[in-house]
Every structure is written in structure tokens, then in C-alpha cells.
Amino acid sequence: MLIEINNLSKEIGNELILKDINMRMESGHVYGIKGKNGSGKTMLMRAICGLIFPTHGSIMIDGKELGKDLSFPESVGALLENPGFINEYSGVKNLKTLAAIQNKVGYEEICEVLVKVGLDPSDNKKFKKYSLGMKQKLGIAGAIFENPELVILDEPTNALDEKSIVSFKEIIKELKARHALVIISCHDTEDLQELSDTIFTMENGSITAMEKCNPGYDYEK
């Protein structure tokens, strides 16, 4: 997968929330986005998911333009802001409900991903009774359980304890190994530097810096 963002700007009301964004991202790499709250990280991720469309510029995925040739990326899993699940359902039932849309994975794969993120597949506790950390883990599971080509995770380590963060890092490394394209926003610069090939810094809706963390990756190729 190749994502090319060209001169992307987005206006909501009279406010310019994304300003002349240019990025190039490809499969098999992890991209970090850092910036303070309100810097535009979440809005940029929403745009890449096809949840908002550019006012100016374009987002191209494998040569197809979001909003024209595609409504959404063809293979994407995302965790954006607070995970949205059915409060009265357990974790397993929530993922089974999501899986029924495309029928790509079954019960066994759902159980495997729940164990991977640190949740018990046999736990019948309703989502509304989950702790913040459990909700976040289910959100990560929901983003990755169908093995999408594109994985977008907005502040995925929020509310996770140290052990869960270690497990999360292993998940990211597995995604990269299977040649997914991963985009992560995170406040923890050390975590981003450990996981990312390239980190983009955002301020006031603009990309203000790009740092290459993996010297073996030629960004310009």
C-alpha cells in the first residue's frame, strides 16, 4: 500500500484545521505522529480513514483518490479517540458483531487477538463495565483483528499499564513484519522513536518536522 497526501488542507466552519499537509507512507513501515492536543493529529488520521474529506488537496491510496475513487481505504483498521462498542455486549460479542460485516475472521481468530491484547475471551463482562485500560485494549483488538493492510491508532497507549505497553509494542512489530502500514499518534516520544521508522511533528494543523528513526529506510524512494 502506498499513501500519498498532496497539499491537504481542511476547513471546518471558518477554521483551517489542517494546512498544506504533504506525506508519503508505504507498507512495511511504522509512522509516528506527535504533537500537543489540538495540533491536528486526530483530524489528519480521520482524513486518512476517509471520515472527513479535504477542502483542498488530495489523499491518494495506491493511485486512487479518497472521496472520489474510494469512500474509505479498502483495508483499514482504526482506533480513533474513544473506542466505540456496544455497552451491553462483552468483548467477544462486540468483535463477533464487527466480524459479521465482512466475514473475514471467525471465533478462533477473535479469541487469539483478545489474548494478544491482554483480555480474557471467556470474560462475559459487559463493555460498559470495562476499565479504561480494558476498553483501550478492546479498541486495539478491534483495529487489528481482521489483519488490515492499514492500521491507524490514535493514542493507543492511553490508560495502558507498563506490561500492556510492552505487549502493545510487540503487536506493532508483528504488524510491521507482516508488511502492514501503521500510523500511530502518541505523546510519549521515546515510545514513538522505538516503534517508528519516521516521525512527523504537527503544530497548529501543519507538519513542522520529519525525523527518520530507521536509517535503513529511504524515505525519498
C-alpha positions, 0 to 999 in steps of 0.5 A, a space after each residue: 500500500 502506498 499513501 500519498 497526501 498532496 497539499 491537504 488542507 481542511 476547513 471546518 466552519 471558518 477554521 483551517 484545521 489542517 494546512 498544506 499537509 504533504 506525506 508519503 507512507 508505504 507498507 512495511 513501515 511504522 509512522 509516528 505522529 506527535 504533537 500537543 492536543 489540538 495540533 491536528 493529529 486526530 483530524 489528519 488520521 480521520 482524513 486518512 480513514 476517509 471520515 472527513 474529506 479535504 477542502 483542498 488537496 488530495 489523499 491518494 491510496 495506491 493511485 486512487 483518490 479518497 472521496 472520489 475513487 474510494 469512500 474509505 481505504 479498502 483495508 483499514 483498521 482504526 482506533 480513533 479517540 474513544 473506542 466505540 462498542 456496544 455497552 451491553 455486549 462483552 468483548 467477544 460479542 462486540 468483535 463477533 458483531 464487527 466480524 459479521 460485516 465482512 466475514 473475514 475472521 471467525 471465533 478462533 481468530 477473535 479469541 487469539 487477538 483478545 489474548 494478544 491484547 491482554 483480555 480474557 475471551 471467556 470474560 462475559 463482562 459487559 463493555 460498559 463495565 470495562 476499565 479504561 485500560 480494558 476498553 483501550 485494549 478492546 479498541 486495539 483488538 478491534 483495529 487489528 483483528 481482521 489483519 488490515 493492510 492499514 492500521 491507524 491508532 490514535 493514542 493507543 497507549 492511553 490508560 495502558 499499564 507498563 506490561 500492556 505497553 510492552 505487549 502493545 509494542 510487540 503487536 506493532 512489530 508483528 504488524 510491521 513484519 507482516 508488511 502492514 502500514 501503521 500510523 500511530 499518534 502518541 505523546 510519549 516520544 521515546 515510545 514513538 522513536 522505538 516503534 517508528 521508522 519516521 516521525 512527523 511533528 504537527 503544530 497548529 494543523 501543519 507538519 513542522 518536522 520529519 525525523 527518520 528513526 530507521 536509517 535503513 529506510 529511504 524515505 525519498 524512494 
